[in-house]
Amino acid sequence: MMRHPVQAHGITRWVDDQPRPRATTPDIKERSMPLLRHEIGDVLRDVRQLQGRTLREVSHDARVSLGYLSEVERGQKEASSELLASICQALEIPLSYLLREVSDRLVDQEGIQVPDTLPDDLTDAADPSLGTLAGR
């Protein structure tokens, strides 16, 4: 399976050529809960490897120890928001990109569909002059 870049809103996301098959939703007891730290680590490793960079380079740029960054990538350590921001800065990606990729992977694992757009009732309430939802 190959991945290719897709640009939206100035951010490049990597998607699979073929959509991942959706698993049937088993009983809650049968479903294993994905761990956030594993998905964060997988995305960070994928981005770093796509850039052709080594752990040493990224750990130096992020001012994080090599061993700790390795543990974060392997999902063995929970990274703080400050640490994630530093790693994202070193990888030259927005933190929102990391979180969106992690979210997409979790959606795939959970076998659910999340709409990629806002519902009409929310967009109707938008006040373009404020840049926020009206009345909130």
C-alpha positions, 0 to 999 in steps of 0.5 A, spaced: 500 500 500 502 506 497 501 513 501 501 519 497 500 527 499 494 531 499 494 538 500 488 542 504 488 549 507 496 549 506 497 543 510 500 536 506 497 530 509 499 523 507 493 518 505 493 511 503 492 509 495 486 504 497 482 506 503 483 501 509 477 496 510 472 498 515 472 493 521 465 490 523 464 493 530 465 488 535 462 488 542 465 493 546 468 488 550 472 485 544 474 491 542 481 493 544 482 500 546 487 504 541 492 508 546 493 515 544 501 515 545 502 509 540 498 513 535 502 519 536 509 515 536 507 512 530 505 519 526 511 522 529 516 516 526 512 516 519 513 524 519 521 523 521 522 518 516 518 521 510 523 527 511 529 522 511 531 525 518 534 521 524 532 520 531 539 524 533 537 530 528 530 531 530 532 530 538 537 535 537 533 540 534 527 539 539 532 539 545 530 532 547 534 526 549 535 521 543 532 516 548 526 519 550 524 521 543 525 514 541 521 512 547 515 517 545 516 514 538 515 507 540 509 509 544 512 507 551 512 514 554 506 519 554 509 526 551 507 533 554 504 538 550 510 542 551 514 536 548 510 535 542 510 542 540 517 542 541 518 536 536 513 538 531 517 545 531 523 541 530 519 537 524 517 543 521 509 541 522 504 544 526 501 541 532 494 541 529 497 536 523 500 531 528 493 531 532 489 531 526 493 525 523 492 521 530 485 523 530 484 520 523 488 513 525 483 513 531 477 513 527 480 508 522 481 503 528 474 505 532 471 503 525 467 509 525 465 515 520 466 522 522 464 527 518 469 532 515 464 538 515 460 542 520 453 541 520 449 546 517 446 549 523 453 550 526 455 554 519 448 558 519 450 561 526 457 563 524 458 570 524 463 572 518 465 579 521 467 576 528 470 569 525 466 565 531 460 562 532 454 568 533 451 568 540 457 564 543 
